[in-house]
Amino acid sequence: MGTIVIDRHDSAVKELGESDPQMNKLIEIVGNVTVSTRPDFFKSLVRSIVGQQISVQAASTIFGRLETLFENRIEPAAILEVSDEQLRTTGLSRQKIKYLRDLTAKAYDNTINFNQMNDMDNTSAIKLLTSIKGIGKWTAEMFLIFSLGRMNVLAVDDIGIQRGAKWLYEVDKSERRRVLLDKKPVWDPHLTIASFYLWEVVHLGFDKKYQSIDEIKRY
């Protein structure tokens, strides 16, 4: 794991705020944002597969068992050396083992070349990642943000981002995806920064504690 800090005084954050007054209110209240990153590409995708459709706590437990099994060597060669039965002892389902095997095979034979991924544009990287069994568009978008460090990605189907947008722009639940699509050209090329601030709405509980951002600003 690594970390990056989104500094509210950075030129990119200032540009985002200038492009959208409502977003600027959020930036002023939240300030800097510290984000955890996953710079180990293969390990990041393994973690994503493990975490699908289970709680964060369960995912953390299973991933910890994998790290123990592989003596912290979460890499293709190590996974190729163990049986499905050994993987099952960690709590992985048979379906996820299939996904893990597909990822491992494609990484091992360079069908997925992580060294070239930094040079790919977002569309090409998402296409390559979603060719892996069990990796969908949302998982690929999260990889672009948290592993490749792409600063112009907007995962419009992410529930956290949608919740943040619903609250910030005071729209109905049925409109929260549409407002993201409407804002996309406004926020470009700082879509990831906008995403970080919308996630903060949920992380800080603003959408539960306050009716609107103007309610916070009154205090």
C-alpha positions in Angstrom: 0.0 0.0 0.0 1.0 3.6 -0.7 -0.6 7.0 -0.2 -1.1 10.2 -2.1 -2.3 13.5 -0.8 -4.7 15.6 -2.8 -3.8 19.1 -1.8 -6.6 21.6 -2.0 -4.0 24.3 -3.0 -2.8 22.2 -6.0 -3.5 23.8 -9.4 -5.5 20.8 -10.5 -7.8 21.0 -7.5 -8.2 24.8 -7.9 -9.1 24.3 -11.6 -11.8 21.7 -10.6 -13.2 24.1 -8.0 -13.3 27.0 -10.5 -15.1 24.8 -13.0 -17.9 23.9 -10.5 -18.9 26.3 -7.7 -20.8 23.5 -5.8 -17.8 21.2 -6.0 -15.7 24.1 -4.8 -17.8 24.4 -1.6 -17.0 20.7 -0.9 -13.3 21.2 -1.5 -13.2 24.1 0.9 -14.9 22.1 3.6 -13.0 18.8 3.2 -9.6 20.4 2.5 -6.8 17.9 1.7 -7.6 14.3 1.0 -5.2 11.4 1.7 -5.8 8.4 -0.5 -4.4 4.8 -0.1 -2.9 3.4 -3.3 -2.1 -0.1 -4.5 1.1 0.1 -6.6 1.6 -3.6 -6.9 -0.5 -4.3 -10.0 -0.9 -8.1 -9.8 -1.5 -8.0 -6.0 -4.1 -5.3 -6.5 -6.1 -7.4 -8.9 -5.9 -10.4 -6.7 -7.2 -8.3 -3.8 -10.1 -7.1 -6.1 -11.1 -10.6 -7.0 -10.9 -11.7 -3.3 -13.1 -8.8 -2.3 -16.0 -9.3 -4.7 -19.5 -9.6 -3.2 -18.2 -10.1 0.4 -17.7 -7.7 3.3 -14.5 -5.7 3.7 -13.7 -7.7 6.9 -14.2 -11.1 5.2 -12.1 -10.0 2.3 -9.3 -8.8 4.6 -9.3 -12.2 6.4 -9.1 -14.2 3.2 -6.4 -12.0 1.7 -4.4 -12.3 5.0 -4.6 -16.1 4.7 -3.4 -15.9 1.1 -0.4 -13.8 2.2 0.4 -16.4 4.8 0.0 -19.2 2.3 2.4 -17.5 -0.1 4.7 -16.1 2.5 3.8 -12.6 1.3 4.7 -13.5 -2.3 1.4 -12.6 -4.1 2.8 -13.2 -7.6 2.0 -15.5 -10.5 4.8 -18.0 -10.0 3.8 -18.6 -6.4 0.2 -19.1 -7.3 1.1 -21.6 -10.0 2.8 -23.7 -7.4 -0.3 -24.4 -5.2 -3.3 -26.6 -5.8 -6.9 -25.4 -5.9 -7.4 -27.3 -2.7 -4.8 -25.2 -1.0 -6.5 -22.1 -2.3 -9.8 -23.3 -0.9 -8.4 -23.5 2.6 -8.1 -19.7 2.6 -11.8 -19.3 2.1 -11.8 -18.6 -1.6 -14.9 -19.9 -3.5 -14.4 -22.2 -6.5 -15.5 -19.4 -8.8 -13.0 -17.0 -7.4 -10.3 -19.6 -7.8 -11.1 -19.8 -11.5 -10.8 -16.1 -11.7 -7.5 -16.1 -9.9 -6.2 -18.9 -12.2 -7.2 -16.9 -15.3 -5.5 -13.7 -14.0 -2.4 -15.7 -13.0 -2.1 -17.5 -16.4 -2.5 -14.2 -18.3 0.0 -12.4 -16.2 2.5 -15.4 -16.3 2.5 -15.7 -20.1 2.4 -11.8 -20.6 -1.0 -11.7 -22.1 -1.4 -9.1 -19.5 1.8 -7.1 -19.5 1.8 -4.9 -16.5 5.0 -3.2 -17.6 3.2 -1.8 -20.7 0.1 -0.8 -18.8 1.4 2.6 -17.8 1.7 3.5 -21.5 -1.9 2.6 -22.3 -4.7 5.1 -22.5 -7.6 4.5 -20.2 -9.9 2.9 -22.8 -7.2 0.4 -23.8 -6.3 -0.5 -20.2 -9.9 -1.1 -19.3 -10.4 -3.3 -22.4 -7.3 -5.4 -21.4 -8.3 -5.7 -17.8 -11.9 -6.7 -18.5 -10.5 -9.6 -20.7 -9.6 -11.2 -17.4 -12.4 -13.5 -16.0 -14.1 -11.8 -13.0 -12.8 -8.3 -13.8 -15.6 -6.0 -14.8 -15.6 -2.3 -15.8 -15.9 -1.0 -12.2 -13.0 -3.1 -11.0 -10.9 -1.9 -14.0 -11.7 1.7 -13.2 -10.7 1.3 -9.6 -7.4 -0.2 -10.8 -6.8 2.8 -13.1 -7.4 5.1 -10.1 -5.7 3.3 -7.2 -2.9 1.4 -9.0 -2.1 3.3 -12.2 -2.8 6.6 -10.6 -4.9 8.0 -13.5 -6.3 11.4 -12.6 -9.1 11.5 -15.2 -11.4 8.6 -14.4 -15.0 8.7 -13.4 -16.7 5.5 -12.4 -20.3 6.6 -12.9 -21.7 3.3 -11.6 -19.8 3.5 -8.3 -22.4 3.7 -5.5 -20.3 5.8 -3.2 -19.7 8.4 -5.9 -23.4 8.4 -6.8 -24.3 8.9 -3.2 -21.9 11.8 -2.9 -23.3 13.4 -6.1 -26.9 13.0 -5.0 -26.2 14.8 -1.8 -23.9 17.6 -3.2 -26.2 18.5 -6.1 -29.5 17.7 -4.2 -31.0 15.4 -6.8 -33.3 12.4 -6.5 -31.8 8.9 -6.2 -33.0 8.2 -9.8 -31.0 11.2 -11.0 -27.7 10.6 -9.3 -26.1 8.7 -12.2 -27.3 11.3 -14.7 -25.8 14.2 -12.7 -22.4 12.5 -12.9 -22.7 12.2 -16.7 -23.7 15.9 -16.9 -20.8 16.9 -14.7 -18.2 14.8 -16.5 -17.3 17.4 -19.2 -17.3 20.1 -16.5 -14.8 18.3 -14.3 -12.6 17.0 -17.2 -9.6 16.5 -17.0 -9.8 16.2 -13.2 -12.4 13.4 -12.9 -10.5 11.4 -10.4 -10.1 14.4 -8.0 -13.8 15.0 -8.2 -14.4 11.3 -7.4 -12.1 11.5 -4.3 -14.1 14.5 -3.0 -17.4 12.8 -3.6 -16.2 9.7 -1.8 -15.4 11.9 1.1 -19.1 12.9 1.4 -19.8 9.3 2.3 -16.6 8.7 4.3 -17.2 11.7 6.5 -21.0 10.9 6.8 -22.1 14.3 5.4 -25.0 12.7 3.5 -26.3 11.2 6.8 -25.7 14.2 9.0 -26.7 17.1 6.8 -29.4 17.9 4.3 -27.1 19.9 2.1 -23.6 21.3 1.9 -25.0 24.8 2.7 -26.2 23.4 6.0 -22.6 22.6 6.9 -21.4 26.0 5.7 -23.8 27.8 8.0 -22.1 26.3 11.1 
